[in-house]
Amino acid sequence: MTLNTSEFTGSNAPPADSPESLDQVRDILFGGQMKMVDARLHALETRLQQEHVAMRAEFSREVSDLDASLKHGIAQFNERLAEERSKRVEGVKVLSTDMKELVRNLEQRHQALEEAASQADAELRDQLFRQSAAQTAELTRTADRLAQQLDDVAGALGTEKLDTSRLASGLTELVNRLTSGDGVASSSRESTR
């Protein structure tokens, strides 16, 4: 479509300053294209609105899925946390019971050891007392024997008119018996002769 400029220069041409004529010219020249552009723009706007609505719906769905997943994850975490907490509480209770039992056993052992130590002390004291009594009795018997031997030696010396050499040998023998530790056994042997 080519335009002939002579058509517009003639007397039939509308005045150039009227806005309606410009719109008509524009409509003639670009009318079909403008309608196509308008249709395309309208279609594009419609498509953009539909995609916007679809994106908004998809976004809302994704947010709700994410929210549900997050809530589910938090619920599972809370359940695991509650389980772990209850296991730990049970573990602490068992440990506490074990510790109480251990303390009770240690106290019983301590009590038994104290009783055994007291009994051993008492037995040791009794044994020491018996040994002390036996040693005292033995020392008394030894002292009595030695006194008797001394009296016998003194009596024998008195009857024989006081022989000094015999007195010296008797006293030496007595001292030897006392210092050698065989005084008890030797004196008992001689007293039996």
C-alpha positions as CSV (number, residue, x, y, z in Angstrom):
1,M,0.0,0.0,0.0
2,T,1.7,3.1,-1.1
3,L,0.4,6.5,-0.3
4,N,-0.1,9.1,-2.8
5,T,0.8,12.5,-1.5
6,S,-1.3,14.2,-4.0
7,E,-4.4,13.0,-2.3
8,F,-3.6,14.9,0.8
9,T,-2.6,18.1,-0.9
10,G,-5.8,18.6,-2.8
11,S,-8.9,20.3,-1.7
12,N,-10.3,17.1,-0.4
13,A,-7.6,16.9,2.2
14,P,-8.7,17.5,5.7
15,P,-7.1,20.3,7.5
16,A,-3.7,19.3,9.1
17,D,-4.4,20.7,12.4
18,S,-7.5,18.7,13.2
19,P,-6.8,15.8,15.6
20,E,-9.5,13.6,14.1
21,S,-7.9,13.6,10.8
22,L,-4.5,12.6,12.2
23,D,-6.2,9.7,13.9
24,Q,-7.9,8.7,10.7
25,V,-4.6,8.9,8.8
26,R,-2.9,7.0,11.5
27,D,-5.7,4.5,11.5
28,I,-5.4,4.1,7.8
29,L,-1.6,3.8,7.8
30,F,-1.0,1.8,10.9
31,G,-4.5,0.5,11.9
32,G,-4.0,-3.1,11.0
33,Q,-0.6,-3.2,12.7
34,M,-1.9,-1.4,15.7
35,K,-4.8,-3.9,16.1
36,M,-2.3,-6.7,15.9
37,V,0.0,-5.0,18.4
38,D,-3.0,-4.4,20.7
39,A,-4.1,-8.0,20.3
40,R,-0.5,-9.2,21.0
41,L,-0.2,-6.9,24.0
42,H,-3.6,-8.0,25.3
43,A,-2.6,-11.7,24.8
44,L,0.8,-11.0,26.5
45,E,-0.9,-9.3,29.4
46,T,-3.4,-12.1,29.7
47,R,-0.5,-14.7,29.6
48,L,1.5,-12.7,32.1
49,Q,-1.5,-12.5,34.4
50,Q,-2.1,-16.2,34.1
51,E,1.6,-17.0,34.7
52,H,1.6,-14.6,37.6
53,V,-1.4,-16.4,39.1
54,A,0.2,-19.7,38.4
55,M,3.5,-18.6,39.9
56,R,1.7,-17.2,42.9
57,A,-0.2,-20.5,43.3
58,E,3.0,-22.5,42.9
59,F,4.8,-20.3,45.4
60,S,1.9,-20.6,47.9
61,R,2.0,-24.4,47.4
62,E,5.8,-24.5,47.8
63,V,5.6,-22.4,50.9
64,S,2.8,-24.5,52.4
65,D,4.8,-27.7,51.5
66,L,7.9,-26.2,53.1
67,D,5.9,-25.2,56.1
68,A,4.5,-28.7,56.5
69,S,7.9,-30.2,56.0
70,L,9.4,-27.9,58.6
71,K,6.6,-28.6,61.0
72,H,7.0,-32.4,60.5
73,G,10.8,-32.1,60.9
74,I,10.3,-30.0,64.1
75,A,7.8,-32.6,65.4
76,Q,10.2,-35.4,64.7
77,F,13.1,-33.5,66.3
78,N,10.9,-32.8,69.4
79,E,10.0,-36.5,69.6
80,R,13.6,-37.6,69.3
81,L,14.6,-35.0,71.9
82,A,11.9,-36.2,74.3
83,E,13.0,-39.8,73.7
84,E,16.6,-38.9,74.4
85,R,15.7,-36.9,77.4
86,S,13.6,-39.8,78.8
87,K,16.5,-42.2,78.1
88,R,18.9,-40.0,79.9
89,V,16.6,-39.6,82.8
90,E,16.3,-43.4,83.0
91,G,20.1,-43.7,82.7
92,V,20.5,-41.2,85.6
93,K,18.0,-43.1,87.7
94,V,19.7,-46.4,87.0
95,L,23.1,-44.8,87.7
96,S,21.7,-43.3,90.9
97,T,20.4,-46.7,92.0
98,D,23.7,-48.3,91.2
99,M,25.6,-45.7,93.2
100,K,23.2,-46.1,96.2
101,E,23.7,-49.9,96.1
102,L,27.5,-49.4,95.8
103,V,27.5,-47.0,98.8
104,R,25.4,-49.5,100.8
105,N,27.8,-52.4,99.9
106,L,30.8,-50.2,100.9
107,E,29.1,-49.3,104.2
108,Q,28.4,-53.0,104.9
109,R,32.0,-53.9,104.0
110,H,33.3,-51.1,106.2
111,Q,31.1,-52.3,109.1
112,A,32.3,-55.9,108.6
113,L,35.9,-54.7,108.6
114,E,35.4,-52.7,111.7
115,E,33.8,-55.6,113.5
116,A,36.6,-58.0,112.3
117,A,39.2,-55.4,113.4
118,S,37.5,-55.1,116.8
119,Q,37.3,-58.8,117.2
120,A,40.9,-59.2,116.2
121,D,41.9,-56.5,118.7
122,A,40.0,-58.3,121.4
123,E,41.5,-61.7,120.5
124,L,45.0,-60.1,120.4
125,R,44.5,-58.5,123.8
126,D,43.2,-61.8,125.3
127,Q,46.2,-63.6,123.8
128,L,48.6,-61.0,125.1
129,F,46.9,-61.2,128.5
130,R,47.2,-65.0,128.5
131,Q,50.8,-64.9,127.4
132,S,51.6,-62.2,130.0
133,A,49.9,-64.3,132.7
134,A,51.8,-67.4,131.5
135,Q,55.1,-65.5,131.5
136,T,54.4,-64.0,134.9
137,A,53.6,-67.4,136.3
138,E,56.8,-68.9,134.7
139,L,58.9,-66.0,136.1
140,T,57.3,-66.6,139.5
141,R,58.1,-70.3,139.3
142,T,61.6,-69.6,138.1
143,A,62.1,-67.0,140.9
144,D,60.8,-69.6,143.5
145,R,63.1,-72.3,142.1
146,L,66.1,-70.0,142.2
147,A,65.2,-68.9,145.7
148,Q,64.9,-72.5,146.7
149,Q,68.2,-73.4,145.0
150,L,69.8,-70.4,146.7
151,D,68.4,-71.5,150.0
152,D,69.6,-75.1,149.4
153,V,73.1,-73.8,148.5
154,A,73.1,-71.5,151.5
155,G,71.9,-74.4,153.8
156,A,74.5,-76.7,152.4
157,L,77.1,-74.2,152.9
158,G,75.9,-73.5,156.4
159,T,76.1,-77.1,157.3
160,E,79.5,-77.6,155.9
161,K,81.0,-74.7,157.8
162,L,81.1,-72.2,155.1
163,D,83.4,-73.4,152.3
164,T,84.1,-70.2,150.2
165,S,85.2,-72.0,147.1
166,R,82.0,-74.0,147.1
167,L,80.0,-70.8,147.6
168,A,81.8,-69.1,144.7
169,S,81.2,-72.1,142.4
170,G,77.5,-72.3,143.4
171,L,77.0,-68.6,142.8
172,T,78.9,-68.7,139.5
173,E,76.7,-71.6,138.4
174,L,73.6,-69.6,139.4
175,V,74.8,-66.6,137.4
176,N,75.6,-68.7,134.4
177,R,72.1,-70.3,134.5
178,L,70.5,-66.9,134.8
179,T,72.5,-65.3,131.9
180,S,72.4,-68.2,129.5
181,G,68.6,-68.4,129.4
182,D,68.7,-72.0,130.4
183,G,68.2,-71.1,133.9
184,V,64.5,-72.2,133.9
185,A,65.1,-75.5,132.1
186,S,68.4,-76.3,133.8
187,S,67.1,-75.4,137.2
188,S,64.0,-77.5,136.7
189,R,66.3,-80.4,135.6
190,E,68.5,-80.1,138.7
191,S,65.6,-79.7,141.0
192,T,64.2,-83.0,139.7
193,R,67.6,-84.8,140.5
